[in-house]
Amino acid sequence: MLANYLIGLREGLEASLVIGILVAYIVRTGRRDLLSAVWTGVGVAVGISLAVGTALTLGPRGLSFTAQETIGGVLSIAAVGLITWMIFWMGKTARYLKRHLEDGLEKAIAMGRGAIIAMALVAVGREGLETALFLWAGIQAAGSTTAPLTGAVLGLATAVALGYLIYRGAVRINLRIFFQWTGVFLIIVAAGVLAYGIHDLQEAGVLPGLNTLAFDVSDTITPCSVAATLLKGIFNFSPASSVLEVFAWVSYLVPTMWLFTRMAFGGAPKPAARPAPQQAPLTTTAP
Amino acid sequence: MNSLHGRAASRALIPAALSVLAAIALSACTANSTDDTTTIAVSITDDACTLSETTAPAGDTVFAVTNSGTKVAEFYVYASDGTKIVAEIENVGPGLTRDLAVPLDAGTYVTSCDPGMDGGDIRADFVATATP
C-alpha cells in the first residue's frame, strides 16, 4: 500500500501546490471573484482525465506509448509557459507593493479569467491522464485486493492536503514576501516540469539523447524512497537525468531567476514607467 | 499591464489549452484486447520477470503487466538495439495489473522489467513473427 500511496502523492503533489499558490494569490489580491475560474479549470481537467482514462481502459482503443509521451511532453512545456507567466505576475506585484503598498494593486495585477482557467487546467491535466489510468488499474485490482486503490487515493488526498496547507501558510505571511518567495519556488518547479517534458519527448523519440546521462544518483536516492518521491513530486527531480534535461533545466532557471529576482527584490519601478494609479478602493487587503 | 491585451491573450489561451487536451482524445490510438490482438501476461516480482510467451505474431499486442512484488515497477519494450524505447508503462504499483498496448512490426525486441525503477532491470529477447 505504501508504494501505491507514494505514486498517488507524487502524481498529485505538484498540481496541488501550484493550485494552492494560485488560490492564495487570488485571495490575497482581493479577487475572490476569480476563484470560480480556478475551480472551473480544475474541474474540466479532472473531468477530461477521468473520461479519457475510462474510455482508454474500458473502450476498444488504448493510447499508444508515443502519443502518451508526446502529449505529456507538450502539456509539460505548456505548463512551464503558464507557470512562468504567473511567476512574473508575482514579481510585478512584489515590485509594485514596494512602492505603493496594497493601494491600487488590482490594476497592477489585472488578469483574465481565461488565463486562470488555462493555468488550472494545464497544472492539473498534465498528470491527470496518467493518474486516471493508474486509478483504474487500482479499481480493476480491487476484486482481489483493495490495498493499491486505497493507497493511491490516500496519496492523492495527502497531496491535496499539502496544497491546502501551502495556501493556509501563504495567506498568513507578509504579502510582498509571499510574492517573492512563491515566485522563486515556482521557478524551480517550472524548471523541473520543463526537464520532465524534455524527458517525455526523449522517451517518445521526438528528441534525441535519452541515454546520454549527465548524472545518475539512483544508488543514493533510490526512486522508491520517500525522499525521491517528494523531490520528484515537487521539483520533478529525476535521479538519473540526461544531458539535455539538465541543459534545459539550467537554461530556463538561470535567466528566469535572474529576471525575477531583479524584478521582485530590486528597486521600485520608475515613476515614468506607469501613469499615476487611480485611487482604487482598498479591497485588496488579506481576509 | 494593458488589460485589453491581457484579456485578448488569455482568451487565446483557452482554445490553445483545449486543443492540446483534445489531442489527448484524438491522437494515435492503438487497439486494446480484441480478436486480432495477442495478449502476453507479464509477471513481475522484486527479482524476476516472466512473460507468458516470448514470441507473438506481429500486430497489435497487449502486455498485461502484473506486479506481484513489493516495489513499484516499470515495463519497457525496447527495439533490438536495447536502447530505443518502443513502449513503456510506468507506475505499476504492487498488486496492480496495467495493460501496455503496442503495435509490433515483425522483428526482434528486448523486453525489460524494472522493479524499483532503479535501472537494475531484467531483460529478455522477444520476437514478433511475420504473419502470412
Interface residues (C-beta under 8 A of the other chain):
Chain A: A3 N4 L6 I7 E11 A45 I48 V52 A55 L56 G59 P60 R61 G62 L63 S64 F65 T66 A67 E69 T70 I71 V74 L75 A78 L82 K92 A108 I109 A110 M111 G112 R113 G114 A115 I116 I117 A118 L121 V122 G125 L129 E130 L133 F134 A137 G138 Q140 A141 S144 T145 A147 P148 G151 A152 E203 G205 L210 N211 D216 S218 D219 T222 P223 C224 A240
Chain B: M1 S3 G6 R7 A9 S10 R11 A12 L13 I14 A16 A17 V20 L21 A23 I24 A25 S27 A28 C29 T30 A31 N32 T34 V62 T70 K71 V72 T83 K84 I85 V86 A87 E88 I89 E90 N91 V92 G93 P94 G95 L96 T97 R98 D99 L100 A101 V102 P103 G116 M117 D118 G119
